[in-house]
Amino acid sequence: MANFEIIMPKMGESIEEATITNWFVKEGDLIEEDDVLLEIATDKVDSEIPSPVAGVVKKILFNQDEVVAVGTVIAVIDSDNDIPEVSATVVSITGRFYSPLVRKIAGEENISQEELDGISGSGVNGRVQKNDVLQFLENRDGVVEKEETAPSSDEVIEMTRLRKLIAEHMIRSKQTSAHVTNMIEVDTTNVVNWRNRVKDEFLKKEGVKLTYLPVFLEATVKALRDYPQINASVDGDKIIIRKRINLGVAVALPDNYLIVPNIKDADSLNLTGITKRMNELAQAARNNKLGPDDISGGTFTVTNFGTFRNDIGTPIINQPEVAILAVGTIRKKPAVLETELGDVIAIRQKMWLSLTYDHRIIDGALGGAFLKRMGDYIESFDPEAGNFKL
């Protein structure tokens, strides 16, 4: 008999424990290598834990909803070579194999064997995976709900576990930090003209679309270098100035959630590097492919309200950071320009920036100076050279 211990994995730099939210197997189940055993959750990410070996689930040591320390043995798999190779314990009349996870969901959601056999699988050799079943349920339940819900009745939606975590995170941030927001309007005409001129060539050469945001991220990095007190966190009565600039960028997901992966060591990247890494993280976020390291260790966050054509916002600080920058939409506006011949009114591309900061350690003078420096960098952008003059 060969016992293989399943260990609670470490899901990020500062994560020391995780909650078991669901077991997809029970003791005695036959499993394949890579079959999902359980789902765990931290305050940063949910993850499914697959089995690294095939065998029989011999022992489950913790129950659902228990909090377990990283490195603790949570289950034992009997991986004896004499155990016959299995694909699952249920095989349909069509010859398809279904993993314990798929079988568990099917049982809980009253999916008949006929319905299960009719689901198109996206896995290897057409194997049905969790996402295939969830998509089937979404389509099926959506039709039922539409038929059964009266037009005038209220809809009661139970908060998902992730939505509860987000709510707790936001409330904790407001209770922890004294939130203050400063705002400034900046002229982005040079950035807009440059991007319009080079975007097609950039896409052809680099293989990714060029948006305005990478320019603003690069300006953020430069301003954080000038004012390192903004790139900080608080630990009790101690202020920690972060030497690395790990720039978080809020990404909207299809289910209306936000997640904040961060660009590690953003100050070591040029504009092209920031653009590529930002696109990689956004794509991974939307495909649920982010790793624990992608969403941990951030030191400053930028959120782009302009994506939704919003002008100004007052975002909540992403703890344990001490400030967050919101970027508004770019609009054409009449503006007064000073020239050698006197003041003139011209059409310019304008945008609002808003900085929310922790007033416990950042005074108004520092927050205002940082935001002004951001505006100065953006307005100094050279549309010919594609860099900042400052």
Residue pairs with C-beta under 8 A, 6 or more apart in sequence:
1 78
1 80
2 55
2 78
2 79
2 80
2 81
3 58
3 76
3 77
3 78
3 79
4 52
4 53
4 55
4 76
4 77
4 78
4 79
5 73
5 75
5 76
5 77
6 37
6 49
6 51
6 52
6 73
6 74
6 75
6 76
6 77
7 71
7 72
7 73
7 74
8 17
8 18
8 40
8 68
8 69
8 70
8 71
8 72
8 73
8 74
9 40
9 47
9 49
9 70
10 70
10 71
10 292
11 18
11 40
11 42
11 44
11 45
11 47
11 70
11 292
12 42
12 44
12 45
12 292
12 293
12 295
12 296
12 297
13 293
13 296
13 297
14 296
14 297
15 42
15 44
15 70
15 292
15 296
16 69
16 70
17 42
17 67
17 68
17 69
17 70
18 40
18 41
18 42
18 67
18 68
18 70
19 40
19 41
19 42
19 65
19 66
19 67
19 68
20 38
20 39
20 40
20 62
20 63
20 64
20 65
20 66
20 68
20 74
21 38
21 39
21 40
21 41
21 46
21 64
21 65
21 161
22 38
22 39
22 64
23 37
23 38
23 60
23 64
24 36
24 37
24 38
24 39
24 100
24 101
24 104
25 31
25 35
25 37
25 38
25 57
25 60
25 100
25 101
25 104
26 57
26 60
27 57
27 58
27 59
27 60
28 56
28 57
29 56
29 57
29 89
29 100
30 55
30 56
30 83
30 86
30 88
30 89
31 37
31 51
31 54
31 55
31 56
31 57
31 77
31 86
31 99
31 100
32 51
32 54
32 86
32 87
32 88
32 99
33 50
33 51
33 52
33 53
33 54
34 50
34 51
34 52
35 50
35 51
35 88
35 99
35 100
35 101
36 48
36 49
36 50
36 51
36 99
36 100
36 101
36 130
37 49
37 50
37 51
37 57
37 75
38 48
38 49
38 74
38 75
39 46
39 47
39 48
39 49
40 46
40 47
40 49
41 47
41 161
41 165
43 165
43 168
43 169
44 292
44 295
44 296
45 290
45 292
45 295
46 161
46 162
47 292
48 101
48 130
51 77
53 77
53 79
54 79
54 83
54 85
54 86
55 77
55 78
55 79
55 80
55 83
56 77
56 78
56 83
57 75
57 76
57 77
57 78
58 76
58 77
58 78
59 75
59 76
60 74
60 75
61 73
61 74
61 75
61 76
62 68
62 72
62 74
68 74
87 97
88 97
88 98
88 99
88 100
88 102
88 103
89 100
89 103
90 97
90 98
90 103
91 97
91 98
92 98
92 113
92 116
92 117
93 113
93 117
94 117
96 117
96 121
96 126
96 127
96 128
97 127
98 106
98 116
98 128
99 127
99 129
101 130
102 116
102 128
102 129
102 130
102 133
105 111
105 130
105 133
105 134
105 137
106 116
106 133
109 133
109 137
111 133
111 136
111 137
115 136
116 128
116 133
119 128
119 132
119 133
119 136
120 126
120 132
121 127
121 128
121 129
121 132
122 129
122 131
122 132
123 129
123 132
149 155
159 167
162 257
163 257
166 257
166 258
169 319
170 316
172 319
173 316
173 317
173 318
173 319
174 316
176 319
177 317
177 319
177 322
177 358
177 359
177 360
178 358
178 359
178 360
179 314
179 316
179 317
179 356
179 357
179 358
179 359
180 356
180 357
180 359
180 362
180 364
180 367
181 314
181 354
181 355
181 356
181 357
182 354
182 355
182 357
182 364
182 367
182 368
182 371
183 312
183 352
183 353
183 354
183 355
183 371
184 352
184 353
184 354
184 371
184 372
184 374
184 375
185 350
185 351
185 352
185 353
186 350
186 351
186 352
186 353
186 374
186 375
186 378
186 379
187 335
187 348
187 349
187 350
187 378
187 379
188 212
188 330
188 349
188 350
188 351
188 378
188 379
189 348
189 349
190 379
190 381
190 382
190 383
191 212
191 215
191 349
191 378
191 381
191 383
192 212
192 330
192 349
193 383
194 381
194 382
194 383
194 384
194 386
195 210
195 211
195 212
195 215
197 383
198 210
198 386
199 209
199 210
202 208
202 209
202 210
202 275
203 209
203 210
206 272
206 275
206 276
208 275
208 276
208 279
209 279
210 275
211 275
212 306
212 330
213 249
213 278
213 302
213 304
213 327
214 271
214 274
214 275
214 278
215 271
215 378
215 381
216 302
216 327
216 378
217 247
217 249
217 263
217 266
217 274
217 278
217 302
218 270
218 271
218 274
218 388
219 374
219 377
219 378
219 388
220 247
220 300
220 302
220 325
220 374
221 245
221 247
221 266
221 267
221 274
222 373
222 377
222 388
222 390
223 230
223 370
223 373
223 374
223 377
224 230
224 231
224 245
224 267
224 300
225 245
225 267
226 370
226 373
227 366
227 369
227 370
227 373
228 241
228 242
229 239
229 241
229 361
229 362
229 366
230 300
230 322
230 323
230 357
230 362
230 366
230 367
230 370
231 241
231 242
231 245
231 299
231 300
232 239
232 240
232 241
232 242
232 299
232 321
232 322
232 361
233 239
233 240
233 242
233 299
233 320
233 321
233 322
234 240
234 320
234 322
234 358
234 360
234 361
235 320
239 361
242 299
244 264
244 265
244 297
244 299
245 265
245 266
245 267
245 299
245 300
246 262
246 263
246 264
246 265
246 266
246 297
246 298
246 299
246 300
247 262
247 263
247 266
247 298
247 299
247 300
247 301
247 302
248 260
248 261
248 262
248 263
248 298
248 299
248 300
248 301
248 302
248 318
248 321
249 260
249 261
249 262
249 263
249 278
249 281
249 282
249 301
249 302
249 303
249 304
250 258
250 259
250 260
250 301
250 302
250 303
250 304
251 258
251 259
251 260
251 261
251 281
251 282
251 285
251 286
252 258
252 307
253 259
253 285
253 286
254 286
258 303
259 285
259 290
259 295
260 295
260 298
260 301
260 318
261 281
261 282
261 284
261 285
261 290
261 294
261 295
262 281
262 294
262 295
262 297
262 298
262 299
262 301
263 269
263 274
263 277
263 278
263 281
264 293
264 297
266 274
266 277
269 277
271 386
271 387
281 290
281 294
283 289
284 290
284 294
298 318
298 321
299 321
300 321
300 323
300 324
300 325
301 315
301 317
301 318
301 321
301 324
301 325
302 324
302 325
302 326
302 327
303 313
303 315
303 324
303 325
303 326
303 327
304 326
304 327
305 311
305 312
305 313
305 326
305 327
305 328
305 329
306 327
306 328
306 329
306 330
306 351
308 329
309 329
310 328
310 329
311 328
311 329
311 331
311 352
312 326
312 328
312 352
312 354
313 326
313 328
313 354
314 326
314 354
314 356
315 324
315 326
315 354
315 356
316 324
316 356
317 323
317 324
317 356
317 357
317 358
318 324
322 357
322 358
322 361
322 362
323 355
323 356
323 357
323 358
323 362
323 367
323 370
324 355
324 356
324 357
325 353
325 354
325 355
325 374
326 353
326 354
326 355
326 356
327 351
327 353
328 351
328 352
328 353
328 354
329 351
330 349
330 350
330 351
331 349
331 350
331 351
332 347
332 348
332 349
332 350
333 347
333 348
333 349
333 350
334 345
334 346
334 347
334 348
335 345
335 346
335 347
335 348
335 350
336 343
336 344
336 345
337 343
337 344
337 345
337 346
337 348
353 371
353 374
353 375
355 367
355 370
355 371
355 374
357 367
376 390
377 388
377 390
380 388
380 389
380 390
381 387
381 388
381 389
382 388
382 389
